[in-house]
């Protein structure tokens, strides 16, 4: 009984870590994507200002 509970607990903890890791990666990817688009917009704006 105790061994089964421990194995179930470890599996739950591993699942939790995996899910949180995936969410963390997703957030990091979204932030990098946003930063990239903002940087591109800034460079485009400065480029347009130079053209003027």
Buried (B, 14 or more C-beta within 10 A) or exposed (E): EEEEEEEEEEEEEEEEEEEEEEEEEEEEEEEEEEEEEEEEEEEEEEEEEEEE
